Amino acid sequence: MRSIRNFFVFFISGLTIFYTSCLDSQKNNQNIVDNKVHIIANDAGYEYPDCILAGMSHIIFENHGSEIHEVMFVKLSEGMTGKNYLDEVASGISFPEGAIDYSGPGLVSSGGKVEMWLTLDPGNYLLACWFKGHLETLKPYTMTVLKSGKKGITPPKEDVTLKMIDFRFELDGILKKGDQVIKVETVGPTMHEVDFFRLHDGKTIEDIRQWQKQGKNGQPPGTAIGGILDNHDISRIVWLKTNFEPGRYVLWCGMAMVPDSNEPGFDVTHADAGMFKELLIQD
Ligand SMILES: [Cu+2]
């Protein structure tokens, strides 16, 4: 949801201290979560492990808050603090130089739960939610990913493959009701993301568009059941598991056409270029 300047981002400035304590934990074989990572969002922030091991990670993301939340993993460059990153974003730069987007679970409505499999490399990460701004009220957070020498967890076999292409979605296979595993590939050539909304009765794609354009205020016209946030390295493949009740769904790429919010055209998104798709999940 990087098209909107409203955001909340968690950060700490004491990354060095943090990293050292992680290394100490590693030496003592304590407090290190391997590759299965629970992250809980609530309206006050995230609950999550401080240190995890690098490799293919299985992320279980639950939204215990009252609002929609997401969690993007942003790998910070050497010496970059969460505050540095945040300051650049606040100045209008959506992609601070040196920081690398590593995807993460996209928008999830209150009470929702999704699972994701993605590779995390060693480094310090900021956990960021680009949905509407709670910045002032939230506790800052980062997470350290430690070298492990292991591959991590093997992702499950997918039910369908979703390809994100400039500027459309292509589904290889048919999504069915119940839990579905979606393998997501970015064909590009530019970065993309996808959010899945189950439309509420009587609502249409146009209602989704209006809600997005009007700052996502008020009740959304659909339930957000998860998504895939962007990867700087578009060759990275990510797996999403979420639950589909029968109904009408919209896939949406809300990325902005230009990366700087000070530039004209920042409010034009990939969805405006046609990157959305309606789906019917049969009973
Ligand atoms: Cu896109």
Residues whose N, C-alpha, C, O or C-beta is under 5 A from the ligand:
A	BS01	CU	M191 H192 E193 C253 M255 H270 M275
